[in-house]
Amino acid sequence: MKKLSLFLVLTLIMLMQTQFVEATGENTPEIKSESAVMIDAKTGDILYQKNSSEQMYPASITKIVTGILAIESGKLDESVIVSSEAVKADGTRVYLLEGEHVPLKKLVQGLLINSGNDAAIAIAEYVAGDVASFADQMNEFAKKVGADNTHFVNPNGLFDVEHYTTAEDMAKITQYAMKNEDFREIVSTKELPWVGEGWDTTLRNHHQLLWDYPGTIGVKNGYVDESKHTLVTAVSRDHLDVIIVTLKAPTSRAAYWDTMAIGDYGFANFERQTISAGTMIEAENGQAYELKEDLTVTLPKGEKPIQNVTADGELQLKDSSGNLLLTHTLFKEKKKASAAEKAKEKTVEEVDSSFMHKIVNTSIFLYSGLLLLLAFLVILRMRSQKHKNRKMRHVARSYVK
């Protein structure tokens, strides 16, 4: 009864906080997590942030990367033989047995739903051959999605001083992963029957907000002593899809409350706005250019994007604070040649002219030489014919005698 009463009190407090946010519209939430970010899952626009670029230890939210790499390997239907190293994994497990044959997709489900560290090792070994090689793939993936302040050394998030990320990087990683339907389906699964050689149970998703926060569709929580509580959440509500990351919360309850407070702030104060294809955009040169595709940005409700077209034809959309939200090539302006380029072109022309002059002179010389040679040969032939005629006349006179 005490637990129920406490839950009702906390829920009431949360509702009051939500109403306050909605009423003020401008007050950002106060959170206990040391680092956090909220982005629009479609546009990538940052809607809220607190120390979002500071390096932190991720713990089990690392498994978001492990999961999407396994899915994108194209081997989900293949069977994995569990190694002795996998079954020795510390922390949360799905109790795999050495030599057990498990489909890769089932391992990914055990990884993302029940946070199985043993499943993470089995996945890494199967996809890349060993953990170190898989970590290399993880880091390549991070760079590909723009997570430049992230470095991984293992597939499960167990602590290592060289294993770190940022809230902003994890938001980018999750934004990418949530576009994959298989990944999205797995992280949104609340419960899943699990029948293994070492464990027969029903897995219950560790992400509590799947039950407690409307619109939640995953994705992952984490904890190690050094990282404290980490949480990545995807929420879809009111025509807005957001990804919220909270890092180093003092308790799991704080991580969840922080996430809900940030989410309520986002849904109360932001909306997507689209400039439709076909809209005419006027540039500084006085000409209007037709937009060839829809452009979508996320802004505070009631605020319109500020448009600016650069001299080289780039359309920039900014918020009222001057933050760049989006760039789009509206037209391509032909560059005027610089003085150096003109000088270079002139030099090339002069070189080409000099070269052609030499070719012409050489051709004339060779042609003249050829004419002289032909004339010489004609003269020789004429002299030879003349000599032959004389000889023939001399022979003819001899016959007459």
C-alpha positions as CSV (number, residue, x, y, z in Angstrom):
1,M,0.0,0.0,0.0
2,K,2.9,2.4,0.8
3,K,4.4,1.7,-2.6
4,L,1.1,2.4,-4.3
5,S,0.6,5.7,-2.4
6,L,4.2,6.7,-3.2
7,F,3.5,6.0,-6.9
8,L,0.3,8.1,-6.8
9,V,2.1,11.0,-5.2
10,L,4.9,10.9,-7.7
11,T,2.4,10.7,-10.6
12,L,0.6,13.7,-9.2
13,I,3.8,15.6,-9.0
14,M,4.7,14.7,-12.5
15,L,1.3,15.8,-13.8
16,M,1.7,19.2,-12.0
17,Q,5.1,19.6,-13.6
18,T,3.6,18.8,-17.0
19,Q,0.9,21.3,-16.6
20,F,3.4,23.9,-15.5
21,V,5.5,23.3,-18.6
22,E,2.5,23.5,-20.9
23,A,1.2,26.6,-19.2
24,T,4.5,28.5,-19.3
25,G,5.7,27.2,-22.7
26,E,9.1,28.7,-22.2
27,N,10.5,27.1,-19.1
28,T,12.9,24.2,-19.7
29,P,12.8,21.3,-17.2
30,E,15.3,21.0,-14.4
31,I,16.8,17.5,-14.5
32,K,19.1,15.5,-12.3
33,S,21.0,13.7,-15.2
34,E,24.4,15.2,-15.8
35,S,23.9,15.2,-19.6
36,A,20.9,15.0,-21.8
37,V,19.6,15.9,-25.3
38,M,16.3,15.7,-27.2
39,I,16.2,15.7,-31.0
40,D,13.5,15.5,-33.6
41,A,13.9,11.9,-34.9
42,K,13.1,13.0,-38.4
43,T,15.0,16.3,-38.8
44,G,17.7,15.8,-36.2
45,D,17.0,19.3,-34.9
46,I,18.0,19.7,-31.2
47,L,15.0,20.7,-29.1
48,Y,16.7,20.5,-25.7
49,Q,20.2,19.9,-24.4
50,K,22.2,19.9,-21.2
51,N,26.0,19.2,-21.5
52,S,25.1,17.1,-24.6
53,S,28.6,17.1,-26.0
54,E,30.4,16.0,-22.8
55,Q,32.0,12.6,-22.9
56,M,30.3,10.0,-20.7
57,Y,30.3,6.3,-20.1
58,P,27.3,4.7,-21.9
59,A,26.9,1.4,-20.1
60,S,24.3,-0.9,-21.8
61,I,22.9,1.7,-24.3
62,T,26.0,0.6,-26.2
63,K,23.9,-2.4,-27.2
64,I,21.9,-0.1,-29.6
65,V,25.0,-0.1,-31.8
66,T,25.6,-3.9,-31.4
67,G,22.0,-4.6,-32.3
68,I,21.8,-2.5,-35.5
69,L,25.2,-3.9,-36.7
70,A,23.9,-7.4,-36.2
71,I,20.7,-6.6,-38.0
72,E,22.5,-4.9,-40.9
73,S,24.9,-7.9,-41.3
74,G,22.1,-9.7,-43.2
75,K,22.6,-12.8,-41.1
76,L,19.5,-12.7,-38.8
77,D,18.3,-16.1,-39.9
78,E,21.6,-17.8,-39.4
79,S,22.5,-20.0,-36.4
80,V,25.2,-19.0,-34.0
81,I,27.2,-21.5,-31.9
82,V,27.8,-19.9,-28.5
83,S,31.4,-19.8,-27.4
84,S,32.9,-20.3,-24.0
85,E,33.8,-16.6,-23.9
86,A,30.2,-15.6,-24.4
87,V,28.9,-17.6,-21.5
88,K,31.5,-16.1,-19.1
89,A,30.2,-12.6,-19.7
90,D,29.6,-10.5,-16.5
91,G,26.3,-8.8,-15.6
92,T,22.9,-9.3,-17.1
93,R,22.6,-12.4,-19.2
94,V,20.1,-14.6,-21.1
95,Y,22.0,-17.6,-19.7
96,L,23.4,-19.0,-22.9
97,L,25.3,-22.4,-22.8
98,E,28.5,-23.2,-24.5
99,G,27.9,-24.9,-27.8
100,E,24.2,-23.9,-27.9
101,H,22.9,-23.1,-31.3
102,V,20.9,-19.8,-31.3
103,P,19.5,-17.8,-34.3
104,L,21.2,-14.4,-34.6
105,K,17.8,-12.6,-34.4
106,K,17.0,-14.3,-31.1
107,L,20.4,-13.2,-29.8
108,V,19.5,-9.6,-30.8
109,Q,16.2,-9.9,-29.0
110,G,18.0,-11.1,-25.9
111,L,20.4,-8.3,-26.3
112,L,17.9,-5.4,-26.6
113,I,15.0,-6.7,-24.6
114,N,16.8,-8.3,-21.7
115,S,20.2,-6.6,-22.1
116,G,22.1,-9.9,-22.3
117,N,25.8,-9.3,-22.1
118,D,26.4,-12.9,-23.1
119,A,24.3,-12.4,-26.2
120,A,26.4,-9.3,-27.0
121,I,29.6,-11.3,-27.0
122,A,28.1,-14.1,-29.1
123,I,26.9,-11.5,-31.7
124,A,30.3,-9.8,-31.8
125,E,32.1,-13.1,-32.4
126,Y,29.8,-14.3,-35.1
127,V,29.5,-11.0,-37.0
128,A,33.2,-10.0,-36.9
129,G,35.2,-13.0,-35.7
130,D,36.1,-11.6,-32.3
131,V,35.3,-8.8,-29.9
132,A,38.2,-6.5,-31.0
133,S,37.2,-6.7,-34.7
134,F,33.6,-6.0,-33.8
135,A,34.6,-3.0,-31.8
136,D,36.4,-1.7,-34.9
137,Q,33.1,-2.1,-36.8
138,M,31.3,-0.2,-34.1
139,N,33.7,2.7,-34.3
140,E,33.4,2.8,-38.1
141,F,29.6,2.9,-37.7
142,A,29.8,5.7,-35.2
143,K,31.9,7.8,-37.6
144,K,29.5,7.0,-40.4
145,V,26.5,8.5,-38.5
146,G,28.4,11.5,-37.3
147,A,29.1,10.3,-33.7
148,D,32.6,11.8,-33.7
149,N,33.0,12.0,-29.9
150,T,32.4,8.3,-29.4
151,H,34.7,5.3,-29.0
152,F,33.8,1.7,-28.2
153,V,35.9,-1.2,-27.1
154,N,33.2,-3.9,-26.4
155,P,29.7,-4.8,-27.6
156,N,27.9,-4.7,-24.2
157,G,29.0,-1.4,-22.5
158,L,30.8,-2.9,-19.5
159,F,33.1,-0.3,-18.1
160,D,36.4,0.6,-19.8
161,V,38.0,4.0,-19.6
162,E,38.3,4.0,-23.4
163,H,34.6,3.2,-23.9
164,Y,32.7,6.5,-24.1
165,T,30.1,8.6,-25.9
166,T,28.0,11.7,-25.6
167,A,24.3,12.3,-25.4
168,E,24.3,14.0,-28.8
169,D,26.2,11.1,-30.4
170,M,23.8,8.5,-28.9
171,A,20.9,10.5,-30.3
172,K,22.4,10.4,-33.8
173,I,23.1,6.7,-33.4
174,T,19.6,6.0,-32.3
175,Q,18.1,8.2,-35.0
176,Y,19.8,6.0,-37.5
177,A,18.9,2.7,-35.9
178,M,15.2,3.6,-35.5
179,K,14.9,3.8,-39.3
180,N,15.4,0.1,-39.5
181,E,12.1,-1.8,-39.1
182,D,13.6,-4.9,-37.5
183,F,15.4,-2.8,-34.9
184,R,12.3,-0.8,-34.3
185,E,10.2,-3.9,-33.8
186,I,12.6,-5.5,-31.4
187,V,13.1,-2.5,-29.1
188,S,9.3,-1.9,-28.9
189,T,8.6,-5.5,-27.8
190,K,7.3,-5.5,-24.2
191,E,7.4,-9.2,-23.6
192,L,8.9,-12.2,-25.4
193,P,8.8,-15.9,-24.6
194,W,12.4,-17.2,-24.3
195,V,13.1,-20.9,-24.7
196,G,16.8,-21.7,-24.4
197,E,18.9,-24.7,-23.3
198,G,19.9,-22.8,-20.2
199,W,16.8,-20.6,-19.6
200,D,13.1,-21.0,-20.1
201,T,11.2,-17.8,-19.3
202,T,9.4,-14.7,-20.6
203,L,11.6,-11.7,-21.3
204,R,10.3,-8.4,-20.0
205,N,11.7,-5.3,-21.7
206,H,13.9,-3.4,-19.3
207,H,12.7,0.0,-20.6
208,Q,9.9,0.9,-18.1
209,L,8.6,3.8,-20.1
210,L,7.1,1.4,-22.6
211,W,4.4,0.9,-20.0
212,D,4.5,4.3,-18.2
213,Y,4.9,7.0,-20.8
214,P,2.4,7.2,-23.7
215,G,3.9,7.1,-27.2
216,T,7.2,5.4,-26.1
217,I,8.5,3.0,-28.7
218,G,11.8,1.9,-27.0
219,V,14.9,1.9,-26.9
220,K,17.4,1.0,-24.1
221,N,18.5,1.6,-20.6
222,G,21.9,1.0,-18.9
223,Y,23.9,1.0,-15.7
224,V,27.4,0.4,-14.5
225,D,28.9,2.1,-11.4
226,E,31.0,4.4,-13.4
227,S,28.3,5.6,-15.7
228,K,25.4,5.6,-13.3
229,H,22.0,5.3,-15.0
230,T,21.8,5.9,-18.7
231,L,18.6,5.9,-20.8
232,V,17.7,6.3,-24.5
233,T,14.0,6.7,-25.4
234,A,12.1,7.1,-28.6
235,V,8.7,8.7,-28.3
236,S,6.1,9.4,-31.0
237,R,3.2,11.7,-30.1
238,D,1.2,14.7,-31.5
239,H,2.8,14.5,-35.0
240,L,6.3,14.7,-33.5
241,D,8.9,11.9,-33.1
242,V,11.6,12.6,-30.6
243,I,14.7,10.8,-29.3
244,I,15.7,11.6,-25.7
245,V,19.0,10.6,-24.1
246,T,19.8,11.1,-20.5
247,L,23.3,10.2,-19.1
248,K,24.6,9.8,-15.6
249,A,21.4,10.0,-13.7
250,P,21.8,9.2,-9.9
251,T,19.0,6.7,-9.9
252,S,16.9,4.8,-12.5
253,R,13.8,6.7,-11.2
254,A,15.6,10.0,-11.9
255,A,16.5,8.9,-15.4
256,Y,12.8,8.1,-16.1
257,W,11.5,11.3,-14.6
258,D,14.1,13.4,-16.5
259,T,13.1,11.7,-19.7
260,M,9.4,12.3,-19.2
261,A,10.0,15.9,-18.1
262,I,12.1,16.6,-21.3
263,G,9.5,14.8,-23.4
264,D,6.6,16.8,-22.0
265,Y,8.6,20.0,-22.6
266,G,9.2,19.0,-26.2
267,F,5.6,18.0,-27.1
268,A,4.2,21.2,-25.4
269,N,6.5,23.6,-27.1
270,F,7.7,22.3,-30.5
271,E,6.2,21.4,-33.8
272,R,7.4,20.4,-37.3
273,Q,7.0,22.9,-40.1
274,T,7.3,22.1,-43.8
275,I,8.1,24.4,-46.7
276,S,6.4,22.5,-49.6
277,A,8.0,21.7,-52.9
278,G,6.9,24.3,-55.5
279,T,7.3,27.3,-53.1
280,M,9.1,30.2,-54.8
281,I,12.1,31.4,-52.8
282,E,13.5,34.8,-53.6
283,A,17.3,35.3,-53.6
284,E,19.4,38.4,-53.0
285,N,19.9,38.7,-56.8
286,G,16.2,39.5,-57.1
287,Q,15.3,36.3,-58.8
288,A,12.8,33.7,-57.4
289,Y,13.7,30.0,-57.5
290,E,11.3,27.1,-57.2
291,L,11.8,24.6,-54.3
292,K,12.1,21.1,-55.8
293,E,11.4,19.1,-52.6
294,D,9.7,19.5,-49.2
295,L,12.0,20.9,-46.5
296,T,11.0,20.1,-42.9
297,V,12.4,21.7,-39.7
298,T,11.3,21.7,-36.0
299,L,10.7,25.0,-34.3
300,P,9.0,26.4,-31.2
301,K,5.2,26.6,-31.8
302,G,4.3,29.8,-33.6
303,E,7.8,30.5,-34.8
304,K,8.6,30.6,-38.5
305,P,12.0,29.6,-40.0
306,I,14.2,32.5,-41.0
307,Q,15.2,32.1,-44.7
308,N,18.6,33.2,-46.1
309,V,19.9,32.5,-49.5
310,T,23.7,32.7,-49.9
311,A,25.5,34.2,-53.0
312,D,26.3,30.7,-54.2
313,G,22.7,29.5,-54.0
314,E,22.5,27.7,-50.6
315,L,19.1,28.2,-48.9
316,Q,19.6,28.3,-45.1
317,L,16.8,27.9,-42.6
318,K,17.5,29.2,-39.1
319,D,15.6,29.6,-35.8
320,S,15.0,33.0,-34.1
321,S,18.3,32.6,-32.2
322,G,20.3,32.2,-35.4
323,N,20.9,28.5,-35.1
324,L,21.3,26.8,-38.5
325,L,18.6,24.1,-38.9
326,L,19.0,23.1,-42.5
327,T,20.8,23.9,-45.7
328,H,19.6,23.1,-49.2
329,T,21.0,23.9,-52.6
330,L,18.5,26.2,-54.3
331,F,20.5,27.0,-57.4
332,K,24.1,26.9,-58.5
333,E,25.7,30.2,-59.3
334,K,28.4,30.1,-62.0
335,K,31.6,31.2,-60.4
336,K,33.4,34.3,-61.7
337,A,37.0,33.6,-62.4
338,S,39.5,35.2,-60.0
339,A,42.4,37.3,-61.1
340,A,44.7,34.4,-60.4
341,E,42.5,32.1,-62.4
342,K,42.4,34.6,-65.3
343,A,46.2,35.0,-65.2
344,K,46.5,31.2,-65.3
345,E,44.1,31.0,-68.2
346,K,46.1,33.7,-70.1
347,T,49.3,31.9,-69.4
348,V,47.8,28.7,-70.7
349,E,46.6,30.5,-73.8
350,E,50.0,32.0,-74.4
351,V,51.6,28.6,-74.0
352,D,49.1,27.1,-76.4
353,S,49.7,29.9,-78.9
354,S,53.5,29.5,-78.7
355,F,53.2,25.7,-79.0
356,M,51.0,26.1,-82.1
357,H,53.4,28.6,-83.6
358,K,56.2,26.1,-83.3
359,I,54.1,23.4,-84.8
360,V,53.3,25.6,-87.8
361,N,56.9,26.6,-88.3
362,T,58.1,23.0,-88.0
363,S,55.4,21.9,-90.5
364,I,56.5,24.5,-93.0
365,F,60.1,23.5,-92.7
366,L,59.3,19.8,-93.2
367,Y,57.1,20.6,-96.1
368,S,59.7,22.7,-97.8
369,G,62.3,20.0,-97.2
370,L,59.9,17.5,-98.8
371,L,59.4,19.7,-101.9
372,L,63.2,20.1,-102.3
373,L,63.6,16.3,-102.0
374,L,61.0,15.7,-104.7
375,A,62.6,18.3,-107.0
376,F,66.0,16.6,-106.5
377,L,64.5,13.2,-107.4
378,V,62.8,14.6,-110.5
379,I,66.1,16.2,-111.7
380,L,67.9,12.9,-111.1
381,R,65.2,11.0,-113.0
382,M,65.3,13.5,-115.9
383,R,69.2,13.2,-116.1
384,S,68.9,9.5,-116.0
385,Q,66.3,9.5,-118.8
386,K,68.5,11.8,-120.9
387,H,71.5,9.6,-120.5
388,K,69.4,6.6,-121.5
389,N,68.1,8.3,-124.6
390,R,71.7,9.1,-125.7
391,K,72.7,5.5,-125.3
392,M,69.7,4.3,-127.3
393,R,70.5,6.8,-130.2
394,H,74.1,5.5,-130.2
395,V,73.0,1.9,-130.5
396,A,70.5,2.8,-133.3
397,R,73.3,4.5,-135.4
398,S,75.4,1.3,-135.0
399,Y,72.7,-0.8,-136.6
400,V,72.3,1.6,-139.6
401,K,76.0,1.2,-140.5
